[in-house]
């Protein structure tokens, strides 16, 4: 039943982890137990692993070799076939954890076939030599089971001075042999004891029982392992222990916690959860990238002196003979433990009565403080209200009647307090706000609010504006609104002037944009006719003078076409009609389109147009048409303001952004003039620029495009040394469009 509960619990934990961490990678860990779920140490091992893994996105699978109950080769073969098939279908794990010798041996011997380079952490291993040999294995590390045999054996003569013979029960299981070999290495340290082995490899269960029943009073027994006898009969731990204790009248010592309370006296007992926790912590370090090279295989001591209360009484062992810090298990409950519920009720009643007494005392003291505070508050109110320089009114929430006014209000309204208190704000003829009814509803809701109201002075007929900050209060038993009033007439009139000025400016801007758009369209029609005639005359035969005139006309038409396009772009941008169409494009298209258009123009002026590439042949997601338009304007600007040297276009990848640079060796720009070059229709007033006149729209268009892409635009310049324009366009790259 407990096995099913554990499996159900583990399954539920795995399911919940899978749901919660759907988008988070979960480490897959396989735990191979040498034994079976009903083995005494199994649940302790699982608890230790779960304590470490529960919040670490780990999916823990558990497999059982069941080698205690089925020690033969057939069981091992069946287990191997099952695990091999599972690994083939389910895939490799991120980490393998094994407990005890059989699982450790299986994992080491089958690594290349089943586990490859998957990290392996072991614990509970008794074969020290084989375990230490894994220090040369780059994928395996762990802990040797450091049971405290010396501590337990050294304790026996101290508790039982008459004992000179220690009988050791072992069997032919892997762990049993490993424990006995460990014991053999330390027997010389205890010359006062005669060690005798009761080995089930050479005895049947009955023979063991007979031997134990005949032990003398000078003997004690140490249980290492008892699961299978010479005839191959297998008993569970509880069954073997029951057979031993029913035949034995001498103290029985053990090295592990299981068995305590079932006839085992105790000893320096190993705590299995501590070992499994240490293994899980080491495994977690491996999962997070640490290398096994820095993890030396060592002993993991996790023992505590623990003794069974009933066995201590049976052999009349006083507490002072036990090691300091020893724990007593199965100790009977005392009166408090037996009547814990009654004690808790009594304590609860005492606590409640004490709390009530304290509350009543505090309440009396609080009431006194409140009375004093009320008196002080009244004085403070009078001081804050009547003497305050701000206009303050107390207004009845339901009727709007003024129930009190301070001195500042009397002065502001130029009347007496008595006359003010006859007024109702809700019905006053002076209250002429356009939203009068809505304002009254909002004001009378009785919640903190800020209102701007319009009033008329009876004496002059002029309007004035006030800001009212109101909060609900109770005054003399009435629901009132505590209102602070500020005169905001000057501020309101100024805001109206600003609003009118803004509307006039927006209207003027719209008229300008409409005019530019219309004039651009009107100019384009005759210009298209002129350009068309130029194309018809392209192949005509001209005299030298006629050819000069023809080229001048073509150039003038091209310049006018550019100006019209710039005007249209500027009006669309300012009216918010400029659109962006982003898609993936091949980065190499950008320099090709720019160089093809401007190389000849640069050479005609004696300049060299160069290109630097620092990108892979990939695709970038943005609006290529706007990028080309931006670069065209930058290159044209550099060519226009350069009389010699080089104009360089540079295209490079910069993280997730595309970086574009246009640099020249032209006239440069003063630092305090850089912002001015991006203003529409703006030309810098400088003698050096008088030969480079234009409409002043190119760089304004560059700034507009950078704003809508969006992109970061930077300018570095020095007079007479040249200028560098840098555009950083965020986006994303891809290697192909497939």
C-alpha positions as CSV (number, residue, x, y, z in Angstrom):
1,X,0.0,0.0,0.0
2,X,2.8,2.4,0.9
3,X,4.5,1.6,-2.4
4,X,1.4,2.6,-4.3
5,X,1.1,5.8,-2.2
6,X,4.7,6.7,-3.1
7,X,4.2,6.0,-6.8
8,X,1.0,8.0,-6.8
9,X,2.7,10.9,-5.0
10,X,5.7,10.9,-7.3
11,X,3.4,10.8,-10.4
12,X,1.3,13.7,-9.1
13,X,4.4,15.8,-8.4
14,X,5.6,15.1,-11.9
15,X,2.3,16.1,-13.4
16,X,2.0,19.3,-11.4
17,X,5.6,20.2,-12.3
18,X,4.9,19.6,-16.0
19,X,1.8,21.9,-15.9
20,X,3.4,24.7,-14.0
21,X,6.7,24.7,-15.9
22,X,5.3,24.2,-19.4
23,X,7.7,26.8,-20.9
24,X,10.6,26.0,-18.6
25,X,13.1,23.2,-19.4
26,X,12.7,20.3,-16.9
27,X,15.7,18.1,-16.1
28,X,15.0,14.4,-16.4
29,X,16.6,12.4,-13.7
30,X,16.6,8.6,-13.3
31,X,16.9,7.1,-9.8
32,X,17.8,3.4,-9.8
33,X,17.2,1.7,-6.5
34,X,19.0,-1.6,-5.8
35,X,16.0,-2.9,-3.9
36,X,12.2,-2.4,-3.8
37,X,9.7,0.1,-2.4
38,X,9.0,-1.9,0.7
39,X,12.7,-2.0,1.6
40,X,13.2,0.0,4.8
41,X,15.6,2.6,3.4
42,X,13.8,3.2,0.1
43,X,11.4,5.9,1.3
44,X,14.1,7.7,3.2
45,X,16.2,7.8,0.0
46,X,13.3,9.2,-2.1
47,X,12.4,11.8,0.6
48,X,16.0,13.1,0.6
49,X,16.0,13.4,-3.2
50,X,12.6,15.1,-3.3
51,X,13.7,17.6,-0.6
52,X,16.4,18.9,-3.0
53,X,14.7,18.6,-6.4
54,X,11.2,19.8,-5.5
55,X,11.7,23.4,-6.6
56,X,14.4,22.9,-9.3
57,X,12.3,21.9,-12.4
58,X,13.3,18.2,-12.1
59,X,11.2,15.3,-13.3
60,X,12.3,12.3,-11.2
61,X,11.8,8.7,-12.6
62,X,12.3,5.7,-10.2
63,X,13.3,2.2,-11.2
64,X,13.8,-0.8,-8.9
65,X,16.2,-3.6,-9.4
66,X,14.6,-5.6,-6.5
67,X,17.9,-7.5,-6.0
68,X,17.3,-8.3,-2.3
69,X,14.2,-10.4,-3.0
70,X,15.3,-11.7,-6.4
71,X,19.1,-11.9,-6.4
72,X,19.5,-14.1,-9.5
73,X,20.7,-13.4,-13.0
74,X,17.2,-13.8,-14.4
75,X,15.9,-10.8,-12.5
76,X,18.9,-8.7,-13.6
77,X,18.3,-9.7,-17.2
78,X,14.6,-8.8,-17.0
79,X,15.5,-5.4,-15.5
80,X,18.1,-4.8,-18.2
81,X,15.7,-5.6,-21.0
82,X,13.0,-3.3,-19.5
83,X,15.4,-0.4,-18.9
84,X,17.0,-0.8,-22.3
85,X,13.6,-0.6,-24.1
86,X,12.6,2.4,-22.0
87,X,15.8,4.3,-22.8
88,X,15.4,3.5,-26.5
89,X,11.9,4.8,-26.6
90,X,12.0,7.6,-24.1
91,X,15.5,8.9,-24.8
92,X,18.6,9.6,-22.6
93,X,18.2,11.2,-19.1
94,X,20.1,14.3,-18.0
95,X,21.3,12.6,-14.8
96,X,21.5,9.1,-13.3
97,X,21.4,8.5,-9.5
98,X,22.0,5.1,-8.0
99,X,21.5,3.8,-4.4
100,X,23.6,0.9,-3.0
101,X,26.0,-1.5,-4.6
102,X,23.9,-3.4,-7.1
103,X,22.6,-0.3,-8.9
104,X,26.0,1.2,-8.8
105,X,27.7,-1.9,-10.3
106,X,24.9,-2.1,-13.0
107,X,25.4,1.5,-14.0
108,X,29.2,1.3,-14.1
109,X,29.3,-1.9,-16.1
110,X,26.6,-0.8,-18.6
111,X,27.6,2.8,-19.1
112,X,28.9,2.6,-22.7
113,X,25.9,0.6,-23.8
114,X,23.0,2.4,-22.0
115,X,24.1,5.7,-20.5
116,X,26.9,7.1,-22.7
117,X,28.1,10.4,-21.3
118,X,25.2,11.0,-18.9
119,X,26.5,12.1,-15.5
120,X,26.1,9.5,-12.7
121,X,26.0,10.1,-9.0
122,X,26.0,7.2,-6.5
123,X,25.5,6.9,-2.8
124,X,25.2,4.0,-0.2
125,X,28.0,2.0,-1.8
126,X,30.0,-0.4,0.4
127,X,32.6,-1.6,-2.2
128,X,35.1,1.1,-1.3
129,X,37.8,0.0,-3.8
130,X,35.5,0.0,-6.8
131,X,33.9,3.2,-5.7
132,X,37.2,5.0,-5.4
133,X,38.3,3.7,-8.8
134,X,35.5,5.9,-10.3
135,X,37.7,9.0,-9.6
136,X,39.2,8.2,-13.0
137,X,35.8,8.1,-14.6
138,X,34.9,11.6,-16.0
139,X,31.2,10.9,-15.8
140,X,30.8,9.2,-12.4
141,X,31.0,10.6,-8.9
142,X,29.3,10.1,-5.5
143,X,29.6,9.0,-1.9
144,X,30.8,5.8,-0.2
145,X,28.5,4.7,2.5
146,X,30.5,5.5,5.6
147,X,28.7,3.5,8.2
148,X,30.1,4.1,11.7
149,X,31.2,0.5,12.5
150,X,34.0,1.7,14.7
151,X,31.7,3.9,16.7
152,X,29.1,1.2,17.2
153,X,31.7,-1.6,18.1
154,X,33.7,0.7,20.4
155,X,30.4,1.4,22.3
156,X,29.7,-2.3,23.0
157,X,32.4,-2.9,25.7
158,X,31.5,0.4,27.4
159,X,27.8,-0.5,27.8
160,X,28.4,-4.2,28.4
161,X,31.8,-4.6,30.2
162,X,31.2,-8.4,30.4
163,X,31.0,-8.8,26.6
164,X,34.1,-10.3,25.0
165,X,32.6,-12.0,21.9
166,X,30.8,-10.2,19.1
167,X,28.8,-12.3,16.6
168,X,28.4,-10.6,13.2
169,X,25.5,-11.6,11.0
170,X,26.1,-11.2,7.2
171,X,25.0,-12.8,3.9
172,X,26.1,-13.2,0.3
173,X,24.4,-10.1,-1.0
174,X,26.6,-7.5,-2.6
175,X,26.1,-5.0,0.2
176,X,26.5,-7.8,2.8
177,X,29.8,-8.8,1.5
178,X,30.9,-5.2,1.2
179,X,30.0,-4.4,4.8
180,X,31.8,-7.5,6.0
181,X,34.9,-6.6,4.1
182,X,34.8,-3.1,5.7
183,X,34.5,-4.8,9.1
184,X,37.4,-7.1,8.4
185,X,39.7,-4.1,8.0
186,X,39.0,-2.7,11.5
187,X,38.8,-5.8,13.7
188,X,42.4,-5.5,14.7
189,X,41.5,-2.1,16.4
190,X,39.4,-4.1,18.9
191,X,41.7,-6.7,20.5
192,X,39.5,-7.0,23.5
193,X,36.7,-8.5,21.3
194,X,36.5,-12.0,19.7
195,X,34.8,-11.5,16.3
196,X,32.8,-14.5,15.0
197,X,30.9,-14.4,11.7
198,X,27.5,-16.0,11.3
199,X,27.4,-16.0,7.5
200,X,24.2,-17.0,5.8
201,X,26.2,-18.0,2.8
202,X,27.1,-21.0,4.9
203,X,24.0,-21.3,7.0
204,X,20.3,-21.8,6.7
205,X,17.8,-19.6,8.5
206,X,17.1,-22.4,10.9
207,X,20.8,-23.0,11.6
208,X,21.2,-19.2,12.3
209,X,18.2,-19.3,14.7
210,X,19.7,-22.3,16.5
211,X,23.1,-20.6,16.8
212,X,21.6,-17.4,18.1
213,X,19.5,-19.2,20.7
214,X,22.6,-20.7,22.3
215,X,24.7,-17.6,22.7
216,X,26.2,-17.0,26.2
217,X,25.9,-14.0,28.5
218,X,29.4,-12.7,27.4
219,X,28.2,-12.1,23.8
220,X,26.5,-9.4,21.7
221,X,25.4,-9.4,18.1
222,X,26.0,-7.0,15.2
223,X,23.6,-7.2,12.3
224,X,25.2,-6.3,8.9
225,X,22.9,-8.0,6.4
226,X,20.4,-10.9,6.5
227,X,18.3,-11.4,3.4
228,X,19.2,-14.8,1.8
229,X,20.6,-18.0,3.2
230,X,22.7,-20.8,1.7
231,X,19.6,-22.5,0.3
232,X,18.5,-19.4,-1.6
233,X,15.6,-18.7,0.7
234,X,14.9,-14.9,0.6
235,X,13.3,-13.1,3.5
236,X,12.3,-9.4,3.8
237,X,14.2,-7.3,6.3
238,X,11.3,-7.4,8.7
239,X,11.0,-11.2,8.4
240,X,14.7,-11.8,8.9
241,X,14.8,-9.4,11.8
242,X,11.8,-11.1,13.4
243,X,13.5,-14.5,13.1
244,X,16.7,-13.1,14.7
245,X,15.1,-11.3,17.6
246,X,12.8,-14.2,18.4
247,X,15.8,-16.5,18.8
248,X,18.1,-14.0,20.6
249,X,18.3,-13.0,24.2
250,X,21.4,-10.8,23.8
251,X,21.7,-7.2,22.7
252,X,21.4,-6.7,19.0
253,X,23.3,-3.8,17.4
254,X,22.7,-2.4,13.9
255,X,24.3,0.3,11.6
256,X,21.1,1.7,10.1
257,X,18.0,3.3,11.5
258,X,15.6,0.6,10.2
259,X,15.0,-2.1,12.7
260,X,14.8,0.3,15.7
261,X,11.7,-0.5,17.6
262,X,11.7,-4.1,16.3
263,X,14.3,-5.6,18.7
264,X,17.4,-3.6,17.7
265,X,19.1,-1.9,20.7
266,X,20.7,0.8,18.5
267,X,24.2,2.1,17.8
268,X,25.8,4.8,15.6
269,X,23.0,4.6,13.0
270,X,23.3,5.9,9.5
271,X,20.6,8.4,8.4
272,X,19.7,7.6,4.8
273,X,17.9,10.9,3.9
274,X,21.2,12.8,4.6
275,X,23.0,10.6,2.1
276,X,20.4,11.0,-0.6
277,X,20.2,14.7,-0.1
278,X,23.9,15.0,-0.5
279,X,23.8,13.0,-3.7
280,X,20.9,15.1,-5.0
281,X,22.8,18.3,-4.3
282,X,25.8,17.0,-6.2
283,X,23.6,16.0,-9.1
284,X,22.0,19.4,-9.2
285,X,25.4,21.0,-9.5
286,X,26.1,18.7,-12.5
287,X,22.8,19.6,-14.1
288,X,23.7,23.2,-13.8
289,X,27.0,22.7,-15.7
290,X,29.6,21.9,-13.1
291,X,32.2,19.2,-14.1
292,X,32.7,16.0,-12.2
293,X,36.5,16.7,-12.3
294,X,36.2,18.9,-9.2
295,X,34.1,16.3,-7.3
296,X,36.3,13.8,-5.5
297,X,34.6,10.6,-4.4
298,X,34.6,10.5,-0.6
299,X,32.9,9.0,2.4
300,X,29.6,10.6,3.5
301,X,29.1,10.3,7.2
302,X,25.5,10.7,8.3
303,X,25.4,8.7,11.6
304,X,23.8,9.5,14.9
305,X,23.8,7.6,18.2
306,X,20.2,6.4,18.5
307,X,18.9,3.7,21.0
308,X,15.6,2.0,21.5
309,X,14.0,2.9,24.9
310,X,12.5,-0.6,25.4
311,X,15.8,-2.4,24.7
312,X,17.7,0.0,27.1
313,X,15.2,-1.0,29.9
314,X,15.4,-4.7,29.0
315,X,19.2,-4.7,29.5
316,X,19.2,-2.1,32.4
317,X,21.4,0.4,30.6
318,X,21.3,3.8,32.3
319,X,21.3,7.0,30.3
320,X,24.7,8.2,31.5
321,X,26.5,5.2,29.9
322,X,25.3,6.4,26.4
323,X,27.4,8.8,24.3
324,X,26.7,12.5,24.8
325,X,23.9,13.7,22.5
326,X,22.4,10.2,22.1
327,X,18.7,10.1,21.1
328,X,16.2,7.8,22.6
329,X,13.6,6.4,20.2
330,X,10.2,5.0,21.2
331,X,10.2,6.6,24.5
332,X,6.7,6.4,26.2
333,X,4.8,9.7,26.4
334,X,4.7,11.4,29.8
335,X,1.6,13.0,31.4
336,X,1.9,16.1,29.3
337,X,2.1,14.1,26.1
338,X,-0.9,12.0,27.1
339,X,-3.0,15.1,28.1
340,X,-1.6,17.4,25.5
341,X,-5.1,18.4,24.3
342,X,-6.2,19.4,27.8
343,X,-3.0,21.4,28.4
344,X,-3.6,23.2,25.1
345,X,-7.2,24.1,26.1
346,X,-6.1,25.4,29.5
347,X,-3.3,27.4,27.9
348,X,-5.6,28.8,25.3
349,X,-8.1,29.9,27.9
350,X,-5.4,31.6,29.9
351,X,-4.1,33.3,26.9
352,X,-7.5,34.5,25.8
353,X,-8.3,35.8,29.3
354,X,-5.0,37.6,29.4
355,X,-5.6,39.1,26.0
356,X,-9.1,40.3,27.0
357,X,-7.6,41.9,30.1
358,X,-4.9,43.6,28.1
359,X,-7.5,44.7,25.5
360,X,-9.8,46.2,28.1
361,X,-6.9,48.0,29.8
362,X,-5.7,49.3,26.4
363,X,-9.3,50.3,25.5
364,X,-9.7,52.4,28.7
365,X,-6.3,54.0,28.1
366,X,-7.2,54.6,24.4
367,X,-10.5,56.2,25.3
368,X,-8.7,58.6,27.6
369,X,-6.2,59.4,24.9
370,X,-9.0,59.9,22.4
371,X,-10.8,62.4,24.6
372,X,-7.6,64.4,25.0
373,X,-6.9,64.1,21.3
374,X,-10.5,65.3,20.5
375,X,-10.0,68.4,22.6
376,X,-6.6,69.1,21.0
377,X,-8.1,68.4,17.6
378,X,-10.9,70.9,18.2
379,X,-8.3,73.5,19.0
380,X,-6.2,72.6,16.0
381,X,-9.3,72.7,13.7
382,X,-10.2,76.2,14.9
383,X,-6.6,77.3,14.3
384,X,-6.3,75.6,10.9
385,X,-9.7,76.5,9.7
386,X,-10.4,80.1,10.9
387,X,-6.8,81.4,10.7
388,X,-5.8,79.7,7.4
389,X,-5.0,82.1,4.5
390,X,-6.7,79.8,2.0
391,X,-10.4,80.2,1.3
392,X,-12.3,77.4,3.2
393,X,-15.9,76.5,3.4
394,X,-17.9,73.7,5.1
395,X,-20.9,72.9,2.8
396,X,-23.9,70.6,3.5
397,X,-23.6,67.6,1.2
398,X,-27.3,67.3,0.4
399,X,-28.5,70.9,0.2
400,X,-25.3,72.8,-0.8
401,X,-25.9,75.2,2.1
402,X,-22.7,76.8,3.5
403,X,-22.6,75.9,7.2
404,X,-19.3,77.6,8.1
405,X,-16.6,79.8,6.5
406,X,-13.2,80.9,7.6
407,X,-11.9,84.5,7.7
408,X,-10.2,84.2,4.3
409,X,-13.5,83.3,2.7
410,X,-15.2,86.3,4.3
411,X,-12.5,88.5,2.9
412,X,-12.5,86.8,-0.6
413,X,-16.2,87.1,-1.1
414,X,-16.3,90.6,0.5
415,X,-19.3,89.8,2.7
416,X,-20.0,88.8,6.3
417,X,-19.9,85.2,7.6
418,X,-23.6,85.3,8.4
419,X,-24.5,86.3,4.8
420,X,-22.2,83.6,3.4
421,X,-24.0,81.0,5.5
422,X,-27.3,81.9,3.9
423,X,-26.0,80.9,0.5
424,X,-26.5,77.5,-1.2
425,X,-23.9,76.7,-3.8
426,X,-26.4,74.5,-5.6
427,X,-28.9,77.3,-6.2
428,X,-26.7,80.4,-6.3
429,X,-27.3,82.7,-9.3
430,X,-23.6,83.4,-9.3
431,X,-22.8,79.8,-10.2
432,X,-23.0,80.0,-14.0
433,X,-20.9,77.0,-15.1
434,X,-21.9,75.5,-18.4
435,X,-22.0,72.0,-16.8
436,X,-23.8,73.2,-13.7
437,X,-26.0,70.1,-13.2
438,X,-23.2,67.6,-13.8
439,X,-20.9,69.5,-11.4
440,X,-23.5,69.6,-8.7
441,X,-24.0,65.8,-9.0
442,X,-20.3,65.2,-8.8
443,X,-19.8,67.5,-5.9
444,X,-22.7,66.1,-3.9
445,X,-21.5,62.5,-4.2
446,X,-19.5,63.1,-1.0
447,X,-16.1,61.7,-2.2
448,X,-12.7,63.5,-2.5
449,X,-12.8,65.5,-5.7
450,X,-11.3,68.4,-7.5
451,X,-13.6,70.7,-9.6
452,X,-13.1,73.8,-11.7
453,X,-16.1,76.1,-11.5
454,X,-17.2,79.3,-13.2
455,X,-18.9,82.1,-11.3
456,X,-20.1,85.7,-11.9
457,X,-19.6,88.7,-9.6
458,X,-22.8,90.5,-9.0
459,X,-21.1,93.8,-8.5
460,X,-19.2,93.9,-11.8
461,X,-20.8,91.2,-13.9
462,X,-17.3,89.8,-14.8
463,X,-16.6,86.1,-14.6
464,X,-14.1,84.4,-12.4
465,X,-12.9,80.8,-12.1
466,X,-12.2,78.8,-8.9
467,X,-10.7,75.4,-8.2
468,X,-12.4,73.5,-5.4
469,X,-10.7,70.6,-3.5
470,X,-13.3,68.8,-1.5
471,X,-13.3,65.9,1.0
472,X,-16.2,64.5,3.1
473,X,-16.3,65.3,6.8
474,X,-18.9,65.1,9.6
475,X,-19.5,68.5,11.2
476,X,-22.0,68.8,14.1
477,X,-23.6,65.5,13.1
478,X,-24.1,66.6,9.4
479,X,-22.5,65.1,6.3
480,X,-20.5,68.0,5.0
481,X,-17.9,68.7,2.3
482,X,-14.7,70.4,3.5
483,X,-13.8,72.6,0.5
484,X,-10.6,74.5,-0.1
485,X,-11.0,77.2,-2.8
486,X,-8.3,78.7,-5.0
487,X,-8.9,81.5,-7.5
488,X,-7.6,80.2,-10.9
489,X,-9.1,83.0,-13.1
490,X,-5.7,84.1,-14.4
491,X,-4.5,80.6,-15.0
492,X,-7.8,79.6,-16.8
493,X,-7.7,82.6,-19.1
494,X,-4.0,81.9,-19.9
495,X,-4.8,78.3,-20.7
496,X,-7.6,79.4,-23.1
497,X,-5.2,81.7,-24.8
498,X,-2.6,78.9,-25.2
499,X,-5.3,76.6,-26.5
500,X,-6.5,79.2,-29.1
501,X,-2.9,79.8,-30.1
502,X,-2.3,76.0,-30.5
503,X,-5.5,75.6,-32.6
504,X,-4.4,78.6,-34.8
505,X,-1.0,77.1,-35.3
506,X,-2.4,73.7,-36.2
507,X,-4.8,75.3,-38.6
508,X,-1.9,77.3,-40.2
509,X,0.2,74.1,-40.4
510,X,-2.7,72.3,-42.1
511,X,-3.1,75.1,-44.6
512,X,0.6,75.0,-45.3
513,X,0.7,71.2,-45.8
514,X,-2.4,71.4,-48.0
515,X,-0.8,74.1,-50.1
516,X,2.5,72.3,-50.4
517,X,0.7,69.0,-51.4
518,X,-1.5,70.8,-53.9
519,X,1.3,72.8,-55.5
520,X,3.4,69.7,-55.6
521,X,0.7,67.8,-57.5
522,X,0.0,70.8,-59.8
523,X,3.7,71.1,-60.6
524,X,4.2,67.3,-61.2
525,X,1.8,67.3,-64.2
526,X,3.6,69.8,-66.4
527,X,7.0,68.6,-65.1
528,X,6.1,65.0,-66.3
529,X,5.5,66.6,-69.8
530,X,8.8,68.3,-69.7
531,X,10.6,65.2,-68.6
532,X,8.9,63.2,-71.4
533,X,10.0,65.7,-74.0
534,X,13.6,65.5,-72.7
535,X,13.5,61.7,-73.1
536,X,12.2,62.1,-76.7
537,X,15.1,64.5,-77.4
538,X,17.7,62.2,-75.8
539,X,18.9,60.7,-79.0
540,X,18.6,63.9,-81.1
541,X,21.7,65.5,-82.7
542,X,22.7,68.7,-81.0
543,X,25.4,71.3,-81.6
544,X,27.8,71.7,-78.7
545,X,25.9,74.7,-77.4
546,X,22.5,73.0,-77.8
547,X,23.9,69.9,-76.0
548,X,24.9,72.1,-73.0
549,X,21.5,73.7,-73.0
550,X,19.8,70.3,-73.2
551,X,21.9,68.9,-70.3
552,X,21.1,72.0,-68.2
553,X,17.4,71.5,-68.9
554,X,17.5,67.8,-67.9
555,X,19.4,68.6,-64.7
556,X,16.9,71.4,-63.8
557,X,14.0,69.0,-64.4
558,X,15.6,66.3,-62.2
559,X,16.3,68.8,-59.5
560,X,12.7,70.1,-59.6
561,X,11.4,66.5,-59.5
562,X,13.5,65.8,-56.4
563,X,12.2,69.0,-54.8
564,X,8.6,68.0,-55.5
565,X,9.2,64.5,-54.1
566,X,10.8,66.0,-51.0
567,X,7.8,68.4,-50.5
568,X,5.4,65.5,-50.8
569,X,7.3,63.5,-48.3
570,X,7.5,66.4,-45.8
571,X,3.8,67.1,-46.0
572,X,2.9,63.4,-45.6
573,X,5.2,63.1,-42.6
574,X,3.9,66.2,-40.8
575,X,0.3,65.1,-41.4
576,X,1.0,61.6,-40.2
577,X,0.3,59.9,-43.5
578,X,3.8,58.5,-44.1
579,X,3.5,54.7,-44.0
580,X,6.0,52.0,-43.1
581,X,6.0,48.6,-44.8
582,X,8.4,46.2,-43.1
583,X,9.5,42.9,-44.5
584,X,12.6,40.8,-44.8
585,X,15.1,41.9,-47.5
586,X,18.5,40.9,-48.5
587,X,21.1,43.2,-46.9
588,X,23.3,43.3,-50.0
589,X,20.5,45.1,-51.9
590,X,21.1,48.3,-49.9
591,X,24.7,49.1,-51.0
592,X,23.9,47.9,-54.6
593,X,21.0,50.4,-55.0
594,X,23.0,53.3,-53.5
595,X,26.2,52.7,-55.4
596,X,24.5,52.2,-58.8
597,X,22.7,55.6,-58.5
598,X,25.4,57.8,-57.0
599,X,28.8,56.5,-58.2
600,X,28.6,58.4,-61.5
601,X,27.5,61.6,-59.8
602,X,30.4,61.4,-57.3
603,X,32.9,60.8,-60.0
604,X,31.6,63.7,-62.1
605,X,32.5,65.9,-59.1
606,X,35.9,64.4,-58.7
607,X,34.9,62.4,-55.6
608,X,35.4,58.7,-54.9
609,X,32.3,56.8,-53.6
610,X,33.5,53.8,-51.5
611,X,31.8,51.0,-49.7
612,X,32.7,49.0,-46.5
613,X,31.0,45.7,-45.7
614,X,30.8,44.1,-42.3
615,X,27.8,41.7,-42.4
616,X,26.8,38.2,-43.4
617,X,24.8,37.4,-46.5
618,X,21.6,37.5,-44.5
619,X,18.1,39.0,-44.4
620,X,16.9,41.9,-42.2
621,X,13.4,42.8,-41.2
622,X,12.6,46.5,-41.9
623,X,11.3,48.9,-44.7
624,X,14.0,48.8,-47.4
625,X,12.3,51.6,-49.4
626,X,12.5,54.0,-46.5
627,X,16.1,52.9,-45.7
628,X,17.1,53.5,-49.4
629,X,15.3,56.9,-49.3
630,X,17.2,57.8,-46.1
631,X,20.6,56.8,-47.5
632,X,20.0,58.5,-50.8
633,X,19.5,61.8,-49.0
634,X,22.6,61.3,-46.8
635,X,24.8,60.4,-49.8
636,X,23.4,63.3,-51.9
637,X,24.1,65.6,-48.9
638,X,27.7,64.3,-48.5
639,X,28.4,64.7,-52.3
640,X,26.9,68.2,-52.3
641,X,29.0,69.5,-49.5
642,X,32.3,67.8,-50.5
643,X,34.7,69.2,-53.2
644,X,37.3,66.5,-52.9
645,X,38.2,63.3,-51.1
646,X,36.0,60.3,-50.4
647,X,32.4,59.7,-49.6
648,X,32.1,56.3,-47.8
649,X,29.0,54.1,-47.3
650,X,29.4,51.5,-44.5
651,X,26.9,48.7,-43.8
652,X,27.4,46.4,-40.8
653,X,25.6,44.2,-38.3
654,X,25.6,45.6,-34.7
655,X,24.0,43.0,-32.4
656,X,20.3,42.8,-33.4
657,X,20.5,46.1,-35.3
658,X,21.6,47.1,-38.8
659,X,24.1,50.0,-38.7
660,X,24.5,52.4,-41.6
661,X,27.2,55.0,-41.9
662,X,27.8,57.8,-44.5
663,X,31.0,59.7,-44.0
664,X,32.7,62.4,-46.1
665,X,35.7,64.7,-46.1
666,X,33.6,67.9,-46.9
667,X,33.1,71.2,-45.2
668,X,31.8,69.8,-41.9
669,X,29.4,71.3,-39.4
670,X,30.0,73.3,-36.3
671,X,28.8,71.5,-33.1
672,X,26.3,74.2,-32.2
673,X,24.7,74.0,-35.7
674,X,24.1,70.3,-35.9
675,X,20.5,70.4,-34.7
676,X,19.7,73.2,-37.2
677,X,20.5,71.0,-40.3
678,X,17.5,68.8,-39.6
679,X,15.0,71.7,-39.7
680,X,13.0,71.9,-43.0
681,X,13.9,74.7,-45.4
682,X,16.9,75.6,-43.3
683,X,20.3,76.4,-44.8
684,X,23.3,77.2,-42.5
685,X,24.5,80.8,-42.9
686,X,28.1,80.3,-43.6
687,X,30.3,81.7,-46.4
688,X,31.6,78.2,-47.1
689,X,28.1,76.9,-47.8
690,X,26.9,79.6,-50.2
691,X,28.1,77.5,-53.2
692,X,26.0,74.5,-52.0
693,X,22.5,75.9,-52.0
694,X,19.3,73.7,-52.0
695,X,15.8,73.6,-50.5
696,X,17.1,72.3,-47.1
697,X,14.7,69.3,-47.1
698,X,17.1,66.3,-47.5
699,X,18.2,66.0,-43.9
700,X,14.8,67.0,-42.5
701,X,13.5,63.9,-44.5
702,X,16.3,61.8,-43.0
703,X,15.2,62.8,-39.5
704,X,11.5,62.0,-40.3
705,X,12.3,58.6,-41.7
706,X,14.5,57.8,-38.6
707,X,11.7,58.7,-36.3
708,X,9.1,56.5,-38.0
709,X,11.3,53.4,-38.6
710,X,12.2,53.9,-35.7
711,X,16.0,54.3,-35.8
712,X,18.7,56.1,-33.8
713,X,20.4,58.9,-35.8
714,X,23.8,60.3,-34.7
715,X,26.0,63.0,-36.3
716,X,29.7,63.5,-35.7
717,X,31.3,66.5,-37.5
718,X,34.2,68.9,-37.4
719,X,34.5,72.0,-39.6
720,X,36.8,71.5,-42.6
721,X,37.3,67.8,-41.6
722,X,34.1,66.2,-42.7
723,X,31.0,64.6,-41.3
724,X,29.8,61.1,-40.3
725,X,26.1,60.2,-40.2
726,X,25.3,57.0,-38.3
727,X,21.9,55.3,-38.4
728,X,21.2,52.4,-36.1
729,X,18.0,50.4,-37.1
730,X,16.7,47.8,-34.6
731,X,15.2,44.7,-36.1
732,X,16.0,41.1,-36.5
733,X,18.1,39.0,-38.9
734,X,17.5,35.6,-40.5
735,X,19.6,33.4,-42.6
736,X,17.0,32.5,-45.2
737,X,13.4,33.1,-46.1
738,X,12.6,29.3,-46.5
